[in-house]
Amino acid sequence: MGVEVGWQDLEEAIRIGREAIDATPSDHPEPAMFLNNVGNRLGDRYSRNGAMADLEEAIRVGREAIDATPLYHPNRAGWLNNLGNCLGDRYSRNGAMADLEEAIQVGREAIDATPVDHPDRAGWLSNLGVRLGDRYSRNGAMADLEEAIRVGREAIDATPVDHPNRAMFLINLGVRLGDRYSRNGAMADLEEAIRVGREAIDATPVDHPNRAMFLINLGVRLGDRHSRTSAMADLEEGKERFVAALRQSASAVSMRVAAGRHLLTSPAILQDRQAYAIAKTTIDLIPLLTPRSLQNSDKRHLLSAAVGLSSDATAIALHANRGPAAAIELLETGRGVIAGALFEQSDLAALEREHPDLVRSFIDLRDQLDAPASARSLAAERPTLAAETEGDRRRDAGPQLAALLETIRSKSGFERFLLSASEADMLEAARHGPIVVLNVSSYRCDALVIEQSGIRLLELPHLSREALNDHVRELRTLDTLGWLWDAIVCPILNALGFTGPPSDSQWPQVWWVPTGPLTRFPLHAAGHHLRRTGETAVDRVVSSYASSVKAIIQSRRRPQHAPEAGESRNAVVVAMQNTPKQEPLKHASDEVDAVVAVCESVGLPHARPRPCKADVSSALEACKMFHFAGHGSTHPTEPLESQLLLDDWDRKPFTVASLLETNLTSKPPFLAYLSACGTGQILDEGSVDESIHLANACQLAGFRHVVGTLWSVNDGLCVDMARMTYEFLRDEGIRDETVSRGLHRAMRTLRDQWVEFEDAGRGKSWSSGADRDAELRQGSEPRRPLWVPYVHFGV
């Protein structure tokens, strides 16, 4: 892949390379070389920052270089190998088999076109072995694994002992030997994998950027041997290798986090005296995984590698008796990184106004440390000079950034710069009602309850990951609502003193901050509703949700916009009764008409933009409220692509990503009411820690309050829920507290009606209409509590 260079040199190389391509006539003999060089540099930049756009361009220009090169040209093999590496990276990113098959094909072509004694042939062989190993991992074909091991050995045999790339070739072989051991249990394979792993580490300088990767691979193999032989020496050495990788400051952050994952998910971690230190070191690295220059889709992909770690770290902190405040700090640091980057902009803007020189230094050092490693690290050659450059860059930037942060935090007004919320901040955030942070880990499950008087721990012995996995398959049933009450909500409300309905109209309010799989559950609707005994959440408290404590604090700090003289703020309403390629929603227009009637009664003008992405986006810039009644679509694997379906949804979708790019914070709107299916839902398990859904995106864009849904909603019931909520706003005033209370009043009313129908045996006829999902659903199961999925996010 060529010699790796410094970041600024890399940017310059890409710029000059593009200029050279643009200035070269199509019949010139050199364009292929220019194209290949630019492709290499773009591939290098992708390896550092994970930007998919760079990888796509690298593949495109790589193909152009090969197409412009005669079949027997001496450089063609190298260019085929480079293209194969990029295709392998794309396969690792999106799992497309076509990319992997092509990577293997061009890898074979590169080897076939290279003389046996050519110095680069060993690299081509090792790279092919990596891709064959990828295919084995996908389809389990032993022929691929056997060939991967054969070409891996051939690569090592052709490489001098002192060659700088030999260590990488050894690691690649060790991975495949470990795969074969896992398949057939042959101890000879495991012993050889351990031997070549040690050899690779011994041949690698202590500050080499690949050293963490090598240490992790050896640690995994030692763990395999411990599982087989129960030798405690292997367990201890494996742990030492992972700890060394975690502390390898010259290595990519992603590799260090991977080492932390191995440690934090080991059952032995709870008995380790270093457990809390390991947990804190790992979690502090997670925000560094994603360079701020990346698209949010690239950030989400990188952060998926850390999903669940903050919850395990929180459990470890509690086990180590570090206290609930320290536990919350860990949890907050490792979750909501994308949202945190948006919040961070306000901190940086304030610092830039006061100390612009410090901002420039901070961004430069942070970006040096942020660069992640890609799967290419296992395949590509990394010459010694490149390794030294990368190692020096990371090693120097770490302490420099730490010193700079200390300087920034010594400045007046910046004492908490980029730090998680202080305990005092959290206590102040509970001024309007307790905040209940629910942590779910395989080690333990707890509620961390924040009140103005302090933070306390409530253990939840009847909650477990296993129980959640059982109930998530029956998420919408009465049995699940009852289990949520018994295992989680009732013990918490009792501890808070909320043991029955309030004696007056002053309903207490609770903010729920669920984590992990619990984010999919309707905590606000927990209870035994058909008993009519008040053993339910809705009969005791008003419930709101938040993605994090930090989100509550930041939203409350955001000033409410006071309209200037002559400025008009309106209610933007969109009714999608008929949506292209979707089931009609006959009640959507009725719902919006009811909302408009309430708005007119309080003197709030309304606007009905053309239902397309451009017009709706433009209308939001001057709105006070936004009400959408239509279909919602929750993407199963890419939550940034979840969307509200407008007329042009299949050409210009109005997605979570679109909302995150919308900045309304200078004139923050008051309410977004998303009356569609799954607007507060995440289906991708790798994204739960980031809380990426339509409701949260509206909050991050600037809305102070959002009403969303946890799953599909009934078309007819949506009208009643919206009408009653807005009528409460009309009667009680449009204020912070009335949104959640209005939704709560509407929900209790509809719940009571549902109970009456259930008692009368008419549950199936209680409400009618299609679901507002982007798929046609068949019918409605008996006793389905249709009022449950509506939720409030806000201050």
FITIKE-852001 format. One record per residue (C-alpha): x negated, y negated, z negated. Coordinates in steps of 0.1 Angstrom, whole numbers, padded with zeros to 4 digits, always signed. Example, Ala and Ser with C-alpha at 12.3 -4.5 7.8 and 13.67 -1.06 7.14 Angstrom:
BEGIN
-0123+0045-0078-0137+0011-0071
END
This chain:
BEGIN
+0000+0000+0000-0030-0023-0001-0046-0043-0029-0022-0059-0054-0027-0095-0059-0017-0122-0084+0019-0135-0083+0011-0169-0067-0012-0152-0042+0016-0127-0034+0041-0155-0028+0016-0172-0005+0008-0140+0014+0045-0135+0021+0049-0171+0033+0019-0170+0055+0028-0135+0069+0062-0147+0079+0048-0178+0096+0023-0155+0115+0052-0133+0127+0072-0163+0138+0043-0178+0157+0033-0145+0175+0046-0139+0210+0066-0106+0213+0041-0092+0238+0011-0099+0215-0009-0068+0204-0009-0079+0167+0027-0083+0156+0029-0048+0142+0001-0055+0118+0017-0087+0107+0050-0070+0102+0034-0042+0082+0015-0066+0060+0046-0086+0052+0065-0054+0045+0037-0044+0021+0038-0076+0002+0076-0076+0000+0074-0041-0014+0049-0053-0039+0072-0081-0050+0101-0056-0053+0079-0035-0075+0074-0065-0098+0108-0081-0099+0133-0055-0088+0150-0078-0062+0169-0056-0038+0167-0083-0011+0129-0079-0010+0132-0041-0006+0157-0044+0022+0135-0068+0041+0105-0046+0035+0123-0017+0051+0135-0037+0080+0100-0052+0089+0084-0018+0082+0107-0002+0109+0098-0030+0133+0061-0025+0127+0064+0012+0135+0086+0006+0166+0060-0018+0179+0031+0007+0174+0021+0033+0200+0025+0069+0189-0012+0077+0186-0023+0043+0172-0048+0049+0143-0027+0026+0119+0006+0042+0126+0002+0069+0098-0004+0043+0072+0026+0023+0083+0048+0054+0082+0036+0061+0046+0044+0025+0036+0079+0028+0050+0083+0061+0032+0074+0045-0001+0100+0017+0004+0127+0042+0014+0118+0062-0017+0123+0031-0038+0157+0025-0022+0167+0061-0029+0157+0057-0065+0178+0026-0067+0210+0037-0049+0208+0075-0046+0215+0075-0008+0203+0109+0005+0197+0094+0040+0169+0073+0025+0153+0103+0008+0155+0124+0039+0140+0097+0061+0112+0091+0035+0103+0128+0036+0104+0128+0074+0081+0098+0078+0059+0111+0051+0054+0143+0071+0047+0123+0102+0021+0103+0084+0003+0135+0073+0005+0151+0107-0010+0121+0123-0039+0119+0098-0072+0139+0102-0078+0164+0074-0110+0145+0063-0094+0111+0064-0098+0093+0030-0061+0082+0030-0046+0116+0036-0047+0126-0001-0024+0096-0009+0000+0105+0019+0002+0141+0004+0008+0129-0031+0035+0106-0019+0052+0134+0000+0051+0155-0031+0070+0128-0051+0097+0126-0025+0100+0164-0023+0103+0164-0061+0131+0138-0058+0150+0161-0034+0145+0191-0057+0159+0170-0086+0189+0163-0064+0197+0197-0049+0177+0222-0069+0160+0238-0039+0129+0257-0051+0113+0255-0017+0111+0217-0022+0096+0221-0056+0070+0247-0045+0060+0225-0016+0057+0194-0038+0033+0214-0061+0013+0227-0031+0008+0192-0015+0001+0177-0050-0027+0202-0055-0040+0196-0020-0041+0158-0027-0061+0163-0059-0085+0188-0043-0092+0162-0016-0099+0134-0041-0133+0128-0058-0133+0131-0096-0142+0094-0100-0116+0081-0074-0093+0054-0089-0062+0071-0075-0069+0105-0088-0052+0099-0122-0019+0090-0104-0022+0122-0082-0027+0142-0114+0004+0127-0130+0025+0134-0099+0015+0170-0100+0021+0172-0137+0057+0160-0133+0064+0187-0107+0048+0214-0129+0070+0203-0157+0100+0206-0134+0090+0242-0126+0086+0250-0162+0120+0237-0169+0134+0260-0142+0116+0293-0149+0100+0289-0183+0065+0299-0172+0041+0287-0200+0013+0286-0174+0031+0257-0157+0036+0238-0189+0000+0243-0200-0013+0231-0167+0011+0201-0168-0004+0192-0202-0039+0197-0190-0036+0174-0160-0017+0148-0181-0047+0147-0205-0071+0145-0176-0052+0115-0161-0052+0096-0194-0089+0103-0199-0096+0088-0165-0075+0057-0171-0088+0025-0188-0071+0016-0221-0057-0016-0206-0046-0001-0173-0010-0010-0164-0001+0026-0155-0014+0040-0188+0021+0038-0205+0035+0059-0178+0008+0085-0182+0012+0086-0219+0050+0091-0216+0046+0120-0192+0022+0137-0216+0045+0130-0245+0074+0147-0227+0053+0178-0219+0041+0181-0255+0077+0178-0266+0086+0207-0243+0058+0228-0258+0070+0220-0293+0105+0231-0284+0091+0264-0272+0065+0271-0299+0076+0249-0329+0040+0237-0332+0041+0206-0354+0008+0194-0339+0026+0190-0305+0055+0171-0321+0031+0147-0339+0009+0142-0309+0039+0136-0286+0051+0109-0310+0017+0093-0311+0016+0092-0273+0050+0075-0271+0041+0050-0297+0009+0042-0278+0029+0037-0247+0054+0014-0265+0025-0008-0276+0007-0008-0242+0010-0046-0236-0007-0044-0202+0020-0020-0189+0053-0028-0173+0081-0036-0198+0103-0009-0183+0077+0017-0191+0074+0005-0227+0112+0005-0231+0113+0041-0217+0087+0051-0244+0109+0035-0270+0139+0054-0257+0121+0087-0262+0113+0077-0298+0147+0063-0307+0166+0093-0294+0145+0119-0311+0163+0135-0340+0131+0132-0361+0132+0094-0359+0153+0090-0391+0126+0107-0411+0099+0085-0397+0085+0057-0419+0078+0037-0388+0114+0040-0375+0125+0004-0381+0093-0010-0366+0096+0012-0335+0133+0002-0332+0125-0035-0335+0096-0034-0310+0117-0016-0285+0148-0038-0287+0127-0070-0286+0114-0058-0252+0149-0054-0236+0155-0091-0228+0121-0091-0209+0133-0064-0185+0150-0088-0162+0132-0118-0145+0156-0147-0145+0151-0152-0107+0168-0119-0100+0204-0115-0088+0227-0103-0115+0232-0070-0096+0194-0064-0099+0194-0073-0135+0223-0050-0143+0205-0021-0126+0173-0027-0146+0192-0031-0179+0211+0002-0174+0179+0020-0184+0183+0006-0219+0220+0013-0224+0228+0025-0259+0193+0017-0273+0205-0012-0294+0232+0008-0310+0207+0035-0320+0183+0009-0332+0210-0007-0354+0218+0027-0369+0181+0032-0376+0179-0002-0393+0209+0007-0415+0194+0041-0424+0162+0023-0434+0182+0000-0457+0172-0031-0438+0207-0047-0444+0236-0056-0422+0222-0089-0410+0190-0074-0397+0211-0046-0381+0233-0072-0363+0202-0090-0351+0189-0059-0334+0223-0051-0319+0227-0087-0305+0191-0088-0291+0196-0056-0270+0231-0063-0256+0245-0089-0234+0212-0098-0218+0228-0112-0186+0252-0134-0207+0222-0144-0228+0204-0156-0198+0233-0178-0190+0235-0191-0225+0197-0196-0224+0201-0222-0197+0215-0246-0222+0185-0241-0245+0161-0246-0216+0179-0277-0204+0177-0293-0238+0140-0284-0241+0133-0298-0206+0148-0331-0216+0126-0334-0246+0094-0314-0237+0093-0307-0199+0057-0295-0201+0066-0268-0226+0094-0256-0203+0071-0252-0173+0046-0232-0194+0073-0211-0209+0089-0201-0176+0054-0193-0160+0044-0170-0189+0078-0154-0192+0080-0145-0155+0045-0129-0157+0057-0106-0185+0092-0100-0170+0081-0081-0139+0094-0045-0141+0079-0014-0125+0096+0005-0097+0097+0042-0089+0069+0034-0064+0045+0034-0093+0046+0071-0093+0038+0073-0056+0017+0044-0044-0020+0040-0046-0032+0013-0070-0069+0005-0065-0090-0003-0095-0092-0041-0087-0054-0042-0086-0051-0025-0119-0075-0049-0135-0057-0079-0121-0023-0066-0133-0036-0056-0167-0054-0089-0173-0023-0108-0163+0000-0090-0187-0025-0087-0215-0032-0124-0215+0004-0136-0210+0017-0118-0241-0001-0136-0269+0000-0169-0249+0038-0167-0248+0040-0158-0285+0019-0189-0293+0039-0211-0270+0072-0200-0287+0057-0208-0320+0048-0243-0307+0083-0248-0293+0100-0237-0325+0079-0262-0345+0096-0291-0326+0125-0308-0342+0158-0294-0330+0143-0263-0315+0137-0242-0346+0160-0214-0333+0149-0217-0296+0160-0184-0278+0164-0166-0311+0195-0146-0319+0220-0162-0343+0208-0168-0378+0227-0154-0407+0239-0189-0415+0252-0192-0379+0271-0159-0382+0287-0169-0415+0298-0201-0401+0313-0183-0371+0336-0164-0395+0351-0196-0407+0383-0189-0387+0385-0153-0397+0363-0122-0401+0342-0108-0373+0340-0070-0372+0310-0056-0353+0315-0019-0346+0284+0001-0340+0285+0036-0325+0255+0058-0325+0249+0095-0326+0231+0089-0359+0260+0071-0377+0290+0048-0370+0296+0016-0390+0315-0016-0392+0294-0047-0399+0319-0072-0413+0310-0109-0412+0329-0132-0435+0321-0167-0447+0310-0152-0480+0285-0128-0465+0279-0098-0443+0288-0063-0456+0285-0028-0443+0314-0004-0441+0305+0031-0432+0330+0049-0409+0325+0086-0417+0355+0097-0395+0342+0080-0364+0316+0098-0342+0305+0098-0306+0320+0133-0302+0354+0121-0315+0353+0091-0291+0345+0114-0262+0375+0136-0271+0399+0107-0273+0386+0087-0243+0403+0113-0221+0436+0105-0238+0430+0068-0241+0467+0057-0236+0484+0081-0259+0501+0077-0292+0478+0102-0308+0448+0081-0299+0464+0050-0314+0470+0069-0346+0434+0082-0347+0420+0047-0341+0441+0036-0371+0430+0064-0394+0393+0065-0385+0385+0028-0379+0411+0001-0382+0429+0010-0414+0397+0013-0436+0384-0020-0423+0417-0040-0428+0421-0025-0462+0385-0035-0471+0394-0070-0459+0425-0071-0481+0449-0070-0452+0470-0042-0466+0504-0052-0451+0522-0078-0431+0516-0114-0442+0542-0128-0466+0544-0160-0445+0538-0171-0410+0501-0176-0416+0487-0145-0398+0451-0136-0405+0429-0132-0374+0402-0107-0368+0376-0108-0340+0365-0073-0329+0331-0068-0314+0331-0031-0302+0300-0014-0287+0293+0015-0265+0323+0038-0256+0344+0020-0282+0347-0010-0258+0374+0010-0239+0397+0015-0269+0426-0007-0279+0417-0015-0315+0443-0042-0316+0471-0016-0310+0459+0010-0334+0485+0025-0357+0514+0048-0363+0540+0026-0346+0570+0050-0346+0568+0054-0384+0580+0018-0389+0559+0016-0421+0536-0013-0411+0507+0011-0406+0495-0008-0375+0470-0035-0366+0497-0057-0350+0517-0057-0382+0488-0070-0403+0465-0092-0382+0461-0112-0350+0433-0095-0329+0408-0111-0306+0378-0095-0289+0343-0108-0281+0314-0092-0263+0290-0103-0291+0287-0126-0321+0265-0148-0300+0294-0152-0275+0317-0164-0302+0291-0189-0315+0282-0202-0280+0319-0206-0270+0327-0226-0301+0297-0248-0296+0308-0256-0261+0326-0290-0263+0362-0291-0253+0367-0314-0223+0386-0346-0228+0399-0358-0194+0387-0391-0183+0410-0419-0172+0427-0410-0140+0414-0374-0141+0441-0348-0134+0438-0313-0149+0464-0288-0138+0475-0252-0140+0463-0231-0111+0488-0203-0104+0484-0175-0080+0511-0149-0073+0501-0119-0051+0535-0103-0046+0522-0089-0013+0485-0081-0010+0470-0066+0022+0467-0028+0020+0482-0027-0015+0515-0017-0030+0539-0047-0033+0545-0062-0067+0580-0075-0067+0578-0092-0101+0545-0112-0095+0564-0142-0082+0589-0140-0111+0560-0141-0135+0544-0171-0120+0577-0189-0118+0581-0184-0155+0546-0198-0162+0553-0228-0140+0585-0235-0158+0567-0237-0191+0539-0259-0177+0565-0283-0163+0583-0285-0196+0550-0297-0213+0541-0321-0185+0513-0300-0171+0511-0302-0133+0505-0270-0114+0488-0261-0081+0493-0231-0059+0462-0228-0038+0461-0206-0007+0454-0171-0021+0419-0168-0006+0385-0168-0023+0374-0203-0011+0406-0221-0021+0410-0205-0054+0374-0210-0063+0377-0247-0054+0409-0251-0074+0393-0237-0106+0369-0267-0107+0397-0290-0118+0420-0267-0137+0430-0266-0173+0447-0232-0169+0444-0204-0144+0471-0177-0141+0467-0148-0118+0495-0123-0112+0485-0095-0088+0463-0065-0083+0430-0060-0100+0403-0035-0090+0377-0021-0114+0347-0008-0096+0337+0026-0109+0299+0022-0106+0292-0015-0100+0311-0037-0124+0299-0069-0107+0321-0058-0078+0353-0056-0098+0377-0081-0084+0410-0099-0084+0426-0091-0050+0435-0121-0029+0445-0122+0008+0409-0119+0020+0398-0094-0007+0384-0069+0019+0363-0096+0036+0355-0122+0009+0362-0105-0024+0368-0126-0055+0345-0106-0078+0329-0107-0112+0297-0117-0094+0316-0146-0078+0328-0158-0112+0294-0155-0128+0281-0179-0101+0308-0204-0109+0298-0229-0135+0327-0247-0151+0310-0256-0183+0307-0293-0176+0345-0295-0177+0354-0262-0194+0390-0251-0187+0412-0239-0215+0428-0206-0205+0425-0179-0178+0454-0154-0179+0445-0124-0157+0477-0105-0153+0463-0076-0133+0450-0041-0140+0418-0035-0159+0405-0071-0160+0388-0064-0194+0377-0029-0184+0343-0013-0176+0342+0022-0161+0304+0023-0155+0288+0038-0187+0255+0022-0178+0269-0013-0181+0289-0012-0214+0261-0031-0233+0264-0060-0208+0302-0063-0211+0305-0070-0174+0342-0074-0165+0365-0100-0151+0376-0114-0185+0341-0118-0198+0330-0134-0165+0357-0160-0169+0344-0168-0204+0309-0171-0191+0320-0193-0163+0334-0217-0189+0370-0207-0198+0376-0211-0236+0402-0184-0237+0410-0154-0215+0438-0129-0216+0429-0097-0199+0438-0060-0198+0421-0028-0208+0437-0006-0181+0467-0006-0156+0497-0028-0165+0533-0025-0156+0546-0051-0131+0579-0057-0148+0565-0059-0183+0539-0085-0172+0567-0110-0167+0579-0107-0203+0544-0107-0218+0534-0138-0199+0567-0157-0204+0567-0151-0242+0530-0160-0245+0534-0193-0227+0566-0202-0245+0547-0198-0278+0521-0223-0264+0550-0246-0254+0566-0245-0289+0534-0245-0310+0511-0266-0289+0482-0258-0266+0455-0252-0292+0428-0227-0298+0447-0207-0323+0480-0205-0303+0467-0184-0274+0458-0154-0295+0489-0159-0317+0511-0163-0287+0499-0131-0272+0502-0113-0305+0538-0126-0309+0547-0113-0274+0530-0080-0280+0548-0074-0313+0582-0083-0298+0577-0059-0269+0563-0033-0293+0595-0035-0314+0617-0032-0283+0597-0001-0272+0601+0015-0307+0639+0008-0305+0641+0025-0271+0619+0054-0283+0642+0060-0313+0672+0059-0290+0655+0085-0267+0653+0061-0237+0615+0056-0236+0612+0063-0199+0637+0035-0189+0622+0008-0212+0604-0010-0183+0601-0006-0146+0579-0016-0117+0546-0006-0101+0512-0008-0118+0490-0037-0109+0461-0015-0099+0444-0014-0065+0456+0022-0062+0492+0035-0061+0499+0054-0093+0526+0080-0096+0553+0074-0122+0549+0068-0159+0544+0094-0186+0570+0097-0213+0566+0075-0244+0538+0055-0227+0534+0023-0247+0531-0002-0219+0525-0032-0241+0492-0019-0254+0465-0030-0228+0468-0068-0231+0439-0084-0250+0426-0118-0259+0390-0129-0256+0382-0163-0270+0372-0186-0299
END
